[in-house]
Amino acid sequence: MKLTDFRYEIEGIQVPEFGVEPRDSAKLMVLNREKKTITHETFSNIHKYFNKGDCLVYNNTKVFPARLKGRKEKTDADIEVFLLRELQPENMLWDVLVEPARKIRIGNKLYFGEDLVAEVVDNTTSRGRTIRFLFDGSNDDLYAKLDIVGEMPMPPYIEREPVPDDKHRYQSVFAKERGAVAAPTATMHFTPELVDKITEKGVILAPVTLHIGWGTFRSVEVEDLTKHRMDSEYYYIPEESAELINQVRLSKTNKVIAGGTTAVRAIESSITASGLLKPAIGWTDKFIYPSYDFKLTEGLITNFHQPESTLLMLAAAFCDFDFLMHAYEEAAKNNYRFYTFGDAMIII
């Protein structure tokens, strides 16, 4: 398939700027791949589609306030710095994007609040810089300061400014491991009460970590998908999670259901020669698009994604492109909400 195959125009799409409350009151579309049927549900009923012994794989990454507003030394010019990734925690070195890029040069000091200062040490791209925080404290102390002065990094298609509640709302209930600049949106619909219902049913929970980078919103710019390269993202598969997932996969009677596309990419990035999951820690640039042969994923919870996005391509690889596009049209007719703060589907 080509890039333009994933260009859709559907009338009436709603793109909300805030999530519904309570979280699990979002709509849920249920897609049955074998029967090609569509059922309309509420996310609070998603437990009905799990069986005892199934495994829910979720991404426990946590979004941190990566957007900093400040001023440049001497000129007091307003600046904005977006923290992309931590390069050397021990030296407090970061890859960042800066605005206005033309005014931020190597050697400049950048001030954020009363006692947080950074120095520009390198240029990486036209808007990219490497900065070092000149901070007297531990790395945990730095993150505590970022929690105070930073703002949450909203998706680029969200036009509103971040609000304080985003530090809670733009997170999954599973958020634990700090390091993402975008949320695993499919699992943002879960509540603690809903997680309890699932576990009480005998469903196994298996955490993995994939720190979602800003590249998740980057456009695919090549028509030939084989030439697209994903940005690398840090991921971690704990040994215990690998064992749980493999037990379910080998059972032949239960399913491994991924909570979101990032959970899929994490587990499909670490496959043994026999098709099982192995513990891993490192970086992945795995790009999943039709007709990828899934090794572990047998069910998928996901949101409704942007045209020509790598997230849409992954969902189409799992579901069947024509059936998925039919579901998107059905969603628009039934007033589903799309993208980050939108509704969800489960593909089984």
Secondary structure in CASP SS format (residue, H / E / C, confidence):
PFRMAT SS
TARGET T0000
AUTHOR 0000-0000-0000
METHOD secondary structure of the structure
MODEL  1
M C 1.00
K E 1.00
L H 1.00
T H 1.00
D H 1.00
F H 1.00
R C 1.00
Y C 1.00
E C 1.00
I C 1.00
E C 1.00
G C 1.00
I C 1.00
Q E 1.00
V C 1.00
P C 1.00
E C 1.00
F C 1.00
G C 1.00
V C 1.00
E C 1.00
P C 1.00
R H 1.00
D H 1.00
S H 1.00
A C 1.00
K E 1.00
L E 1.00
M E 1.00
V E 1.00
L E 1.00
N E 1.00
R C 1.00
E C 1.00
K C 1.00
K C 1.00
T E 1.00
I E 1.00
T E 1.00
H E 1.00
E E 1.00
T E 1.00
F H 1.00
S H 1.00
N H 1.00
I H 1.00
H H 1.00
K H 1.00
Y H 1.00
F C 1.00
N C 1.00
K C 1.00
G C 1.00
D C 1.00
C E 1.00
L E 1.00
V E 1.00
Y E 1.00
N E 1.00
N C 1.00
T E 1.00
K E 1.00
V E 1.00
F C 1.00
P C 1.00
A C 1.00
R E 1.00
L E 1.00
K E 1.00
G E 1.00
R E 1.00
K E 1.00
E C 1.00
K C 1.00
T C 1.00
D C 1.00
A C 1.00
D E 1.00
I E 1.00
E E 1.00
V E 1.00
F E 1.00
L E 1.00
L E 1.00
R E 1.00
E E 1.00
L E 1.00
Q E 1.00
P H 1.00
E H 1.00
N H 1.00
M C 1.00
L E 1.00
W E 1.00
D E 1.00
V E 1.00
L E 1.00
V E 1.00
E E 1.00
P C 1.00
A H 1.00
R H 1.00
K H 1.00
I C 1.00
R C 1.00
I C 1.00
G C 1.00
N C 1.00
K E 1.00
L E 1.00
Y E 1.00
F E 1.00
G C 1.00
E C 1.00
D C 1.00
L E 1.00
V E 1.00
A E 1.00
E E 1.00
V E 1.00
V E 1.00
D E 1.00
N E 1.00
T C 1.00
T C 1.00
S C 1.00
R C 1.00
G E 1.00
R E 1.00
T E 1.00
I E 1.00
R E 1.00
F E 1.00
L C 1.00
F C 1.00
D C 1.00
G C 1.00
S C 1.00
N H 1.00
D H 1.00
D H 1.00
L H 1.00
Y H 1.00
A H 1.00
K H 1.00
L H 1.00
D H 1.00
I H 1.00
V H 1.00
G C 1.00
E E 1.00
M C 1.00
P C 1.00
M C 1.00
P C 1.00
P C 1.00
Y C 1.00
I C 1.00
E C 1.00
R C 1.00
E C 1.00
P C 1.00
V C 1.00
P C 1.00
D C 1.00
D H 1.00
K H 1.00
H H 1.00
R H 1.00
Y C 1.00
Q C 1.00
S C 1.00
V C 1.00
F C 1.00
A C 1.00
K C 1.00
E E 1.00
R E 1.00
G E 1.00
A E 1.00
V C 1.00
A C 1.00
A C 1.00
P C 1.00
T H 1.00
A H 1.00
T H 1.00
M H 1.00
H H 1.00
F C 1.00
T C 1.00
P H 1.00
E H 1.00
L H 1.00
V H 1.00
D H 1.00
K H 1.00
I H 1.00
T H 1.00
E H 1.00
K C 1.00
G C 1.00
V C 1.00
I E 1.00
L E 1.00
A E 1.00
P E 1.00
V E 1.00
T E 1.00
L E 1.00
H C 1.00
I C 1.00
G C 1.00
W H 1.00
G H 1.00
T H 1.00
F H 1.00
R C 1.00
S C 1.00
V C 1.00
E C 1.00
V C 1.00
E C 1.00
D E 1.00
L H 1.00
T H 1.00
K H 1.00
H C 1.00
R C 1.00
M C 1.00
D C 1.00
S C 1.00
E E 1.00
Y E 1.00
Y E 1.00
Y E 1.00
I E 1.00
P C 1.00
E H 1.00
E H 1.00
S H 1.00
A H 1.00
E H 1.00
L H 1.00
I H 1.00
N H 1.00
Q H 1.00
V H 1.00
R H 1.00
L H 1.00
S H 1.00
K C 1.00
T C 1.00
N C 1.00
K C 1.00
V E 1.00
I E 1.00
A E 1.00
G E 1.00
G C 1.00
T H 1.00
T H 1.00
A H 1.00
V H 1.00
R H 1.00
A H 1.00
I H 1.00
E H 1.00
S C 1.00
S C 1.00
I E 1.00
T C 1.00
A C 1.00
S C 1.00
G C 1.00
L C 1.00
L E 1.00
K C 1.00
P C 1.00
A E 1.00
I E 1.00
G E 1.00
W E 1.00
T E 1.00
D C 1.00
K C 1.00
F C 1.00
I C 1.00
Y C 1.00
P C 1.00
S C 1.00
Y C 1.00
D C 1.00
F C 1.00
K C 1.00
L C 1.00
T C 1.00
E C 1.00
G E 1.00
L E 1.00
I E 1.00
T E 1.00
N E 1.00
F C 1.00
H C 1.00
Q C 1.00
P C 1.00
E C 1.00
S C 1.00
T H 1.00
L H 1.00
L H 1.00
M H 1.00
L H 1.00
A H 1.00
A H 1.00
A H 1.00
F H 1.00
C H 1.00
D C 1.00
F H 1.00
D H 1.00
F H 1.00
L H 1.00
M H 1.00
H H 1.00
A H 1.00
Y H 1.00
E H 1.00
E H 1.00
A H 1.00
A H 1.00
K H 1.00
N C 1.00
N C 1.00
Y C 1.00
R E 1.00
F C 1.00
Y C 1.00
T C 1.00
F C 1.00
G C 1.00
D C 1.00
A E 1.00
M E 1.00
I E 1.00
I E 1.00
I C 1.00
END
